[in-house]
């Protein structure tokens, strides 16, 4: 796989689900570990893996912002409340 072949994938990674990105990352690892790639192809495949990891991290961050947040009320008790969209932007 050359750099030119992996570039279109980089543009569509954020369109894929977390699970799809993770599955693609597992395939990248398998290709690299196979030892059958040239040095150049190994580097291009590694770069694709880095982009996939970054995409997975962005997706996880997005999910974290959407999850209910643990907070303490004025009496020190822990309670759950939904993260309001305005708070996520701060």
RADAFEN-V40220 format. One record per residue. N is the residue number from 1. RES is the residue in three letters. SS is DSSP state (H for helix, E for strand, L for the rest). PSI is psi in whole degrees, 0 to 359 (NA if undefined). Layout:
n: <N,N>
res: <RES,RES>
ss: <SS,SS>
psi: <PSI,PSI>
This chain:
n: <1,2,3,4,5,6,7,8,9,10,11,12,13,14,15,16,17,18,19,20,21,22,23,24,25,26,27,28,29,30,31,32,33,34,35,36,37,38,39,40,41,42,43,44,45,46,47,48,49,50,51,52,53,54,55,56,57,58,59,60,61,62,63,64,65,66,67,68,69,70,71,72,73,74,75,76,77,78,79,80,81,82,83,84,85,86,87,88,89,90>
res: <UNK,UNK,UNK,UNK,UNK,UNK,UNK,UNK,UNK,UNK,UNK,UNK,UNK,UNK,UNK,UNK,UNK,UNK,UNK,UNK,UNK,UNK,UNK,UNK,UNK,UNK,UNK,UNK,UNK,UNK,UNK,UNK,UNK,UNK,UNK,UNK,UNK,UNK,UNK,UNK,UNK,UNK,UNK,UNK,UNK,UNK,UNK,UNK,UNK,UNK,UNK,UNK,UNK,UNK,UNK,UNK,UNK,UNK,UNK,UNK,UNK,UNK,UNK,UNK,UNK,UNK,UNK,UNK,UNK,UNK,UNK,UNK,UNK,UNK,UNK,UNK,UNK,UNK,UNK,UNK,UNK,UNK,UNK,UNK,UNK,UNK,UNK,UNK,UNK,UNK>
ss: <L,L,H,H,H,H,H,H,H,H,H,H,H,H,H,L,L,H,H,H,H,H,H,H,H,H,H,H,H,H,H,H,H,H,L,L,L,L,H,H,H,H,H,H,H,H,H,H,H,H,H,H,H,H,H,H,H,H,H,H,H,H,H,H,H,H,L,L,E,E,E,E,L,L,L,L,L,E,E,E,E,L,L,L,H,H,H,H,H,L>
psi: <128,171,322,326,329,343,313,328,324,325,334,359,322,344,341,157,166,316,321,318,318,319,318,322,320,322,322,314,316,317,317,316,341,333,8,356,148,169,314,315,324,317,315,320,320,317,320,318,319,316,321,318,316,319,316,317,319,317,319,319,318,318,318,321,336,346,153,145,136,128,164,137,182,341,8,4,141,134,161,140,152,139,122,143,323,324,325,334,344,NA>
